[in-house]
Amino acid sequence: MDKTAPIRKGTCILTEKPFVFALKSRYRQERCDFCFAEGKVLKCSNCSYVYYCNRLCQQEAWPVHKTECSHLRTIAPRTLPDAARILSRIILKLNNGGEYEKGYYTGKCYRRFSDLMTHFDELKLDEKRLEHIECLTSVLTQLLGQKLLPSPTELIHIYGKMLVNAFNILDQEMNSIGTGIYLGVSITDHNCTPNAVATFDGTTIFIRLIEDIPRLDWSKIFISYVDMLSTPDDRRTELQKNYFFLCDCMRCLDPIEATESNAAACPNSKCNEYLDLRRLIDACPKCNLPITNEYAERFHEVVEFTKMHLDKMKDIAYLDICKVLLKQQHNVLHPFNVWHLKTLESAFESAINVGKWDEAIEYGNELLPGFTKYSGKLNPLVGLIHMKMGKILLHRDQRKEALHNLNKASDIIKISHGKEHPLYQQHLIPLLIDAASSQ
């Protein structure tokens, strides 16, 4: 790629296989440990821990798995913590010459594992992280034995590199199914207004532009490390906790976004003003309706109630609980309050899971404006919501609306994933053909 030429959005500027990767333990009997494909899988007859979809994947995985197979057999029938699995693979790879492996991000520029940041000094002062390392050390000692284990100091360095540089490997619906370390891609920094996105096909990562850029300059290419459907304070807290920097981008310092993402609804249902109840206010600045202390207390109670239940539903959302939350939020949380939007997102997904199609359409239509506002028009998650909406509307024989949503999905996914990606070719194109066939 010409480093001096303009590059259009949708261009894949980097593709990379992982330095190491590991499937999340919750999926190990449902997905192939090598290609991450979902379906019928058969376990390794030696360790009885990992599963593969076919013999070819088992053969492809063997150069890596052979170093861990006998170790995994010794801990059966226990399940390894995900962090211990990826750490063990890093340790075993480094013990077998992995420190010389290069991950190229241009034709000549590359990174090795030794080039990754560790934040050693910060970790040494973080009691919770040190406790986690101590627990992992115990597990790794049982798994690998003391002889293969690096020194305590070196283990902290490896842990820090894993913590800061690991990517969640996502399936086609953007669910996290594994963890990967990508040496070349580690050059990419964070921004809350990213101009690139990371997507996956199996364990291969693709960095694609979602904005035109004048030339390839990795110091000016950014992805988002965190969920953009968050308040600025929550994003900054997460970035500080997990990546050891305090984001000072324009969005994080924007008082308007801070107000809107935390906003209460005006008690006057005809007024759409964003109310900032993090501070005391006497009246709505737009319609002058008085704001009582009781209303402010009610708002804070609903926010805390929502946070508590959404946290409990991190792994699986329940439609009945989402409905309770949405009822409590009505006329209390502003439609663009991120906690309301997170609830709508959970309600949308849970309605799909139980086949409540009309409710899913209603939640999806309510969700999309706010989700797009915070996540960005070309965020792949926005494309997926449009695609799911299109599929449901097609199922309900609302073909005009279905085609509208599927075209929106196409506009996003062909940029975020590319026209050759299986999500576009195998899933979206057939839906578009079906929706357009009777127009």
C-alpha positions as CSV (number, residue, x, y, z in Angstrom):
1,M,0.0,0.0,0.0
2,D,1.3,3.5,-1.0
3,K,1.9,5.3,2.3
4,T,1.5,8.7,0.6
5,A,-1.7,8.2,-1.3
6,P,-5.2,9.0,0.0
7,I,-7.1,6.0,1.3
8,R,-10.9,5.6,1.1
9,K,-13.2,4.4,3.9
10,G,-13.9,0.7,3.7
11,T,-10.2,-0.1,2.8
12,C,-8.6,-2.9,4.8
13,I,-5.3,-1.4,6.0
14,L,-4.2,-4.4,8.1
15,T,-4.9,-8.1,8.3
16,E,-3.2,-10.3,10.9
17,K,-3.3,-13.8,12.4
18,P,-2.9,-13.9,16.2
19,F,0.4,-14.3,18.0
20,V,-1.6,-16.4,20.4
21,F,-5.3,-16.9,20.9
22,A,-7.7,-18.9,23.1
23,L,-11.4,-19.7,22.9
24,K,-13.4,-18.7,26.0
25,S,-14.0,-21.7,28.2
26,R,-17.8,-21.3,28.1
27,Y,-17.7,-22.1,24.4
28,R,-15.2,-25.0,24.4
29,Q,-17.8,-27.7,23.9
30,E,-19.7,-25.7,21.3
31,R,-17.0,-24.2,19.1
32,C,-13.8,-25.4,17.5
33,D,-10.8,-24.5,19.5
34,F,-8.9,-23.6,16.3
35,C,-11.2,-21.9,13.9
36,F,-13.9,-20.9,16.5
37,A,-16.6,-22.2,14.2
38,E,-19.9,-23.1,16.0
39,G,-21.4,-26.6,15.6
40,K,-20.8,-30.2,16.3
41,V,-17.3,-30.6,17.8
42,L,-15.2,-33.6,18.9
43,K,-12.8,-33.5,21.8
44,C,-9.1,-34.2,21.6
45,S,-8.7,-37.8,22.7
46,N,-5.5,-37.2,24.6
47,C,-6.4,-34.2,26.8
48,S,-10.2,-34.4,26.6
49,Y,-10.2,-30.6,27.1
50,V,-10.2,-29.0,23.7
51,Y,-12.7,-29.7,20.8
52,Y,-12.4,-29.4,17.1
53,C,-14.9,-29.3,14.2
54,N,-12.9,-31.7,12.0
55,R,-9.6,-33.4,11.6
56,L,-8.1,-30.7,9.4
57,C,-8.6,-28.1,12.2
58,Q,-7.1,-30.5,14.7
59,Q,-4.0,-31.0,12.5
60,E,-3.7,-27.2,11.9
61,A,-3.9,-26.7,15.7
62,W,-1.4,-29.4,16.6
63,P,1.8,-27.2,16.4
64,V,0.4,-25.1,19.2
65,H,-1.7,-27.6,21.0
66,K,1.0,-30.2,21.3
67,T,2.9,-28.0,23.8
68,E,-0.2,-27.7,26.1
69,C,-2.0,-31.0,25.5
70,S,-0.3,-33.1,28.3
71,H,-0.6,-30.1,30.7
72,L,-4.3,-29.7,30.1
73,R,-4.8,-33.4,30.7
74,T,-3.3,-33.0,34.2
75,I,-5.9,-30.5,35.3
76,A,-9.0,-32.4,34.1
77,P,-11.9,-32.3,34.8
78,R,-11.4,-28.7,36.0
79,T,-12.0,-25.8,33.6
80,L,-9.2,-23.2,33.3
81,P,-9.9,-19.5,33.9
82,D,-9.8,-17.7,30.5
83,A,-6.9,-15.5,31.6
84,A,-4.9,-18.6,32.7
85,R,-5.4,-20.3,29.3
86,I,-4.2,-17.3,27.3
87,L,-1.3,-16.7,29.7
88,S,-0.2,-20.3,29.5
89,R,-0.2,-20.1,25.7
90,I,1.9,-17.0,25.8
91,I,4.4,-18.6,28.2
92,L,4.6,-21.8,26.1
93,K,5.1,-19.8,22.9
94,L,7.8,-17.7,24.4
95,N,9.6,-20.8,25.7
96,N,9.6,-22.1,22.1
97,G,11.1,-19.1,20.3
98,G,8.0,-16.9,20.1
99,E,10.0,-13.8,21.2
100,Y,11.4,-13.7,17.6
101,E,8.0,-13.6,15.9
102,K,7.2,-10.4,14.1
103,G,3.9,-8.8,13.4
104,Y,4.1,-6.4,10.5
105,Y,1.9,-3.3,10.3
106,T,3.6,-1.9,7.2
107,G,5.8,-3.6,4.6
108,K,8.9,-3.0,6.8
109,C,7.7,-2.0,10.2
110,Y,6.9,-4.7,12.8
111,R,6.4,-5.4,16.5
112,R,7.6,-8.3,18.6
113,F,6.1,-9.4,21.9
114,S,8.9,-7.6,23.7
115,D,7.8,-4.3,22.1
116,L,4.4,-4.4,23.8
117,M,3.7,-2.1,26.8
118,T,3.5,-3.7,30.2
119,H,2.6,-0.9,32.6
120,F,4.7,-2.7,35.2
121,D,4.9,0.2,37.6
122,E,1.2,0.8,37.6
123,L,0.5,-3.0,38.1
124,K,2.8,-3.1,41.1
125,L,0.6,-0.5,42.8
126,D,-2.7,-2.2,41.9
127,E,-3.7,-4.5,44.8
128,K,-6.6,-6.1,42.9
129,R,-4.4,-6.9,39.9
130,L,-1.7,-8.3,42.1
131,E,-4.2,-10.5,43.8
132,H,-5.4,-11.7,40.3
133,I,-1.8,-12.4,39.3
134,E,-1.3,-14.4,42.5
135,C,-4.4,-16.5,41.8
136,L,-3.3,-17.1,38.2
137,T,0.2,-18.0,39.4
138,S,-1.3,-20.8,41.5
139,V,-3.3,-22.1,38.6
140,L,-0.4,-21.9,36.1
141,T,1.9,-23.7,38.6
142,Q,-0.5,-26.6,38.7
143,L,-0.9,-26.5,34.9
144,L,2.6,-26.0,33.7
145,G,4.7,-26.9,36.7
146,Q,7.3,-24.6,38.4
147,K,10.0,-25.3,35.8
148,L,8.2,-23.8,32.9
149,L,6.9,-20.8,34.8
150,P,8.7,-17.4,34.4
151,S,9.9,-15.5,37.4
152,P,7.3,-13.5,39.4
153,T,8.6,-10.2,37.9
154,E,8.5,-11.6,34.3
155,L,5.0,-13.0,34.9
156,I,3.8,-9.5,35.8
157,H,5.3,-8.1,32.6
158,I,3.6,-10.8,30.6
159,Y,0.3,-10.3,32.4
160,G,0.5,-6.5,31.8
161,K,1.1,-7.1,28.0
162,M,-1.9,-9.4,27.9
163,L,-4.1,-7.0,29.8
164,V,-3.3,-4.0,27.7
165,N,-2.9,-5.6,24.3
166,A,-5.5,-8.4,24.2
167,F,-8.4,-8.2,21.8
168,N,-11.8,-9.7,22.3
169,I,-12.3,-12.0,19.3
170,L,-15.8,-11.5,18.0
171,D,-18.2,-13.7,16.1
172,Q,-20.4,-12.4,13.3
173,E,-22.9,-11.0,15.7
174,M,-20.1,-9.1,17.5
175,N,-20.2,-11.4,20.6
176,S,-16.9,-12.0,22.4
177,I,-16.0,-15.7,22.0
178,G,-12.2,-15.6,22.6
179,T,-9.1,-13.6,23.2
180,G,-6.2,-12.9,20.9
181,I,-2.8,-11.1,21.0
182,Y,-2.0,-9.4,17.7
183,L,1.5,-7.9,17.5
184,G,1.1,-5.7,14.4
185,V,-2.4,-4.4,15.3
186,S,-1.1,-3.4,18.8
187,I,0.2,-0.3,17.1
188,T,-3.3,1.1,16.9
189,D,-4.3,3.6,19.5
190,H,-7.7,4.5,21.0
191,N,-10.0,7.4,20.3
192,C,-13.6,7.9,21.2
193,T,-14.2,9.1,17.7
194,P,-12.4,6.3,15.8
195,N,-11.6,6.4,12.1
196,A,-11.2,2.6,11.9
197,V,-12.8,-0.6,13.3
198,A,-11.6,-4.1,14.1
199,T,-13.6,-7.0,12.8
200,F,-12.9,-10.7,12.6
201,D,-13.3,-13.8,10.4
202,G,-12.5,-16.7,12.7
203,T,-9.4,-15.6,14.6
204,T,-8.1,-13.3,11.8
205,I,-8.4,-9.6,12.6
206,F,-9.1,-6.9,10.0
207,I,-8.6,-3.2,10.5
208,R,-10.8,-1.2,8.1
209,L,-11.2,2.5,7.8
210,I,-14.6,4.1,8.4
211,E,-13.3,7.5,7.3
212,D,-11.2,8.7,4.4
213,I,-7.7,9.5,5.3
214,P,-5.1,11.5,3.3
215,R,-2.3,8.9,3.7
216,L,-1.3,5.8,5.8
217,D,-0.1,7.2,9.1
218,W,-0.5,4.8,12.0
219,S,-0.1,7.7,14.5
220,K,-3.4,9.0,13.2
221,I,-5.4,5.8,12.9
222,F,-7.6,5.0,15.9
223,I,-10.1,2.3,17.0
224,S,-12.2,2.3,20.1
225,Y,-11.1,0.1,23.0
226,V,-14.4,0.4,24.9
227,D,-18.1,0.4,24.4
228,M,-19.1,3.7,22.9
229,L,-22.6,3.4,24.4
230,S,-21.3,4.8,27.7
231,T,-21.1,8.1,29.5
232,P,-17.8,10.0,29.1
233,D,-17.0,9.4,32.8
234,D,-17.6,5.6,32.4
235,R,-15.4,5.5,29.3
236,R,-12.6,7.3,31.0
237,T,-12.9,5.1,34.1
238,E,-12.7,1.9,32.0
239,L,-9.8,3.2,30.0
240,Q,-7.9,4.2,33.1
241,K,-8.6,0.9,34.8
242,N,-7.8,-1.4,31.9
243,Y,-5.4,0.6,29.7
244,F,-3.8,3.0,32.3
245,F,-4.5,6.3,30.5
246,L,-7.0,9.0,31.1
247,C,-8.7,9.8,27.8
248,D,-8.8,13.6,27.0
249,C,-10.4,13.4,23.5
250,M,-12.9,16.0,22.5
251,R,-15.9,13.7,23.2
252,C,-14.7,12.8,26.7
253,L,-14.3,16.5,27.6
254,D,-17.5,17.6,25.9
255,P,-19.9,18.9,28.5
256,I,-22.9,18.5,26.1
257,E,-22.3,14.7,25.7
258,A,-21.8,14.4,29.5
259,T,-25.2,16.0,30.0
260,E,-27.0,14.1,27.3
261,S,-25.7,10.7,28.1
262,N,-26.7,11.1,31.8
263,A,-29.9,13.1,31.1
264,A,-33.2,12.9,32.9
265,A,-36.4,13.6,30.9
266,C,-38.3,16.7,31.6
267,P,-41.5,15.9,33.6
268,N,-43.4,17.8,30.9
269,S,-44.0,15.1,28.3
270,K,-44.2,17.7,25.5
271,C,-40.7,19.0,26.3
272,N,-37.6,17.1,25.0
273,E,-35.0,19.0,27.0
274,Y,-32.0,17.1,28.5
275,L,-32.0,17.7,32.2
276,D,-28.7,17.4,34.1
277,L,-29.7,16.2,37.5
278,R,-26.1,15.6,38.6
279,R,-26.5,19.1,39.9
280,L,-29.4,20.8,41.6
281,I,-31.7,22.7,39.2
282,D,-35.0,24.5,40.1
283,A,-36.7,24.3,36.7
284,C,-36.4,23.0,33.2
285,P,-34.3,25.6,31.2
286,K,-36.5,25.1,28.2
287,C,-40.1,25.0,29.4
288,N,-39.6,26.4,33.0
289,L,-41.4,23.5,34.6
290,P,-40.3,23.2,38.3
291,I,-38.0,20.3,39.1
292,T,-38.7,18.9,42.6
293,N,-36.3,17.2,44.9
294,E,-38.6,14.2,44.8
295,Y,-38.3,14.0,41.0
296,A,-34.5,14.2,41.2
297,E,-34.4,11.5,43.8
298,R,-36.7,9.3,41.6
299,F,-34.3,9.8,38.7
300,H,-31.3,8.7,40.7
301,E,-33.1,5.7,42.1
302,V,-34.2,4.5,38.6
303,V,-30.6,4.9,37.3
304,E,-29.2,2.8,40.1
305,F,-31.9,0.2,39.8
306,T,-31.2,0.0,36.0
307,K,-27.5,-0.4,36.5
308,M,-27.9,-3.1,39.1
309,H,-30.2,-5.2,36.9
310,L,-28.3,-4.7,33.7
311,D,-25.1,-5.8,35.5
312,K,-27.0,-9.0,36.6
313,M,-28.0,-9.6,33.0
314,K,-24.5,-9.3,31.5
315,D,-24.5,-12.9,30.2
316,I,-28.2,-13.3,29.4
317,A,-31.0,-10.7,29.2
318,Y,-34.5,-11.4,30.3
319,L,-37.4,-9.7,28.5
320,D,-39.6,-9.4,31.6
321,I,-36.9,-7.7,33.6
322,C,-36.2,-5.3,30.7
323,K,-39.9,-4.4,30.5
324,V,-39.9,-3.6,34.3
325,L,-36.8,-1.4,33.8
326,L,-38.3,0.4,30.8
327,K,-41.6,1.0,32.6
328,Q,-39.7,2.6,35.5
329,Q,-37.6,4.7,33.1
330,H,-40.6,6.1,31.2
331,N,-40.8,9.9,31.5
332,V,-37.8,9.7,34.0
333,L,-34.8,8.9,31.8
334,H,-34.3,10.9,28.6
335,P,-34.7,8.8,25.5
336,F,-31.0,9.4,24.8
337,N,-29.8,8.5,28.3
338,V,-27.3,5.7,27.8
339,W,-28.8,3.5,30.5
340,H,-32.2,3.7,28.8
341,L,-30.5,2.8,25.5
342,K,-28.6,-0.1,27.1
343,T,-32.0,-1.4,28.4
344,L,-33.5,-1.1,25.0
345,E,-30.6,-3.0,23.5
346,S,-31.1,-5.8,26.1
347,A,-34.9,-5.8,25.4
348,F,-34.3,-6.0,21.6
349,E,-32.0,-9.0,21.9
350,S,-34.1,-10.8,24.5
351,A,-37.3,-10.2,22.4
352,I,-35.5,-11.8,19.4
353,N,-34.3,-14.7,21.5
354,V,-37.9,-15.6,22.6
355,G,-39.5,-14.9,19.2
356,K,-41.4,-11.7,20.2
357,W,-41.0,-10.2,16.8
358,D,-43.4,-7.2,17.1
359,E,-41.8,-6.2,20.4
360,A,-38.3,-6.6,18.9
361,I,-39.3,-4.2,16.0
362,E,-40.6,-1.7,18.5
363,Y,-37.5,-1.8,20.7
364,G,-35.2,-1.7,17.6
365,N,-36.9,1.4,16.2
366,E,-36.5,3.1,19.6
367,L,-32.9,2.0,20.0
368,L,-31.4,2.9,16.7
369,P,-31.4,6.8,16.9
370,G,-29.6,6.9,20.2
371,F,-27.4,3.9,19.5
372,T,-26.2,5.5,16.3
373,K,-25.7,8.9,18.0
374,Y,-23.2,7.5,20.5
375,S,-21.7,4.6,18.5
376,G,-21.3,6.3,15.1
377,K,-23.1,5.9,11.8
378,L,-20.6,3.3,10.5
379,N,-20.2,1.3,13.6
380,P,-20.6,-2.4,12.7
381,L,-23.0,-2.9,15.7
382,V,-25.3,-0.3,14.1
383,G,-25.2,-2.4,10.9
384,L,-26.0,-5.5,12.8
385,I,-29.1,-3.9,14.4
386,H,-30.3,-2.8,11.0
387,M,-29.6,-6.3,9.6
388,K,-31.6,-8.0,12.5
389,M,-34.4,-5.5,12.0
390,G,-34.5,-6.3,8.3
391,K,-34.6,-10.0,8.9
392,I,-37.5,-9.7,11.4
393,L,-39.4,-7.3,9.2
394,L,-38.9,-9.8,6.3
395,H,-40.3,-12.5,8.5
396,R,-43.3,-10.3,9.3
397,D,-43.7,-9.7,5.5
398,Q,-43.1,-6.0,5.9
399,R,-40.9,-6.0,2.9
400,K,-40.6,-2.3,2.2
401,E,-39.4,-1.6,5.8
402,A,-37.2,-4.7,5.6
403,L,-35.4,-3.5,2.5
404,H,-34.9,-0.1,4.0
405,N,-33.1,-1.6,7.0
406,L,-31.2,-4.1,5.0
407,N,-29.9,-1.4,2.6
408,K,-28.8,0.6,5.7
409,A,-27.0,-2.6,7.0
410,S,-25.4,-3.0,3.6
411,D,-24.1,0.5,3.6
412,I,-22.4,-0.1,6.9
413,I,-21.2,-3.7,6.7
414,K,-19.6,-3.4,3.3
415,I,-17.4,-0.7,4.9
416,S,-16.8,-2.2,8.3
417,H,-16.4,-5.8,7.2
418,G,-15.9,-5.6,3.4
419,K,-17.9,-7.2,0.6
420,E,-16.0,-10.4,0.8
421,H,-16.7,-11.1,4.5
422,P,-19.0,-14.1,5.2
423,L,-21.4,-11.8,7.1
424,Y,-22.0,-9.8,3.9
425,Q,-21.8,-12.6,1.4
426,Q,-23.5,-15.5,3.2
427,H,-26.0,-13.6,5.5
428,L,-26.8,-10.1,4.3
429,I,-26.9,-10.7,0.5
430,P,-29.5,-13.5,0.6
431,L,-31.7,-11.3,2.8
432,L,-31.3,-8.3,0.4
433,I,-32.3,-10.5,-2.6
434,D,-35.3,-11.9,-0.7
435,A,-36.5,-8.4,0.3
436,A,-36.0,-6.9,-3.1
437,S,-37.6,-9.8,-5.0
438,S,-41.2,-8.6,-4.5
439,Q,-40.6,-4.9,-4.6
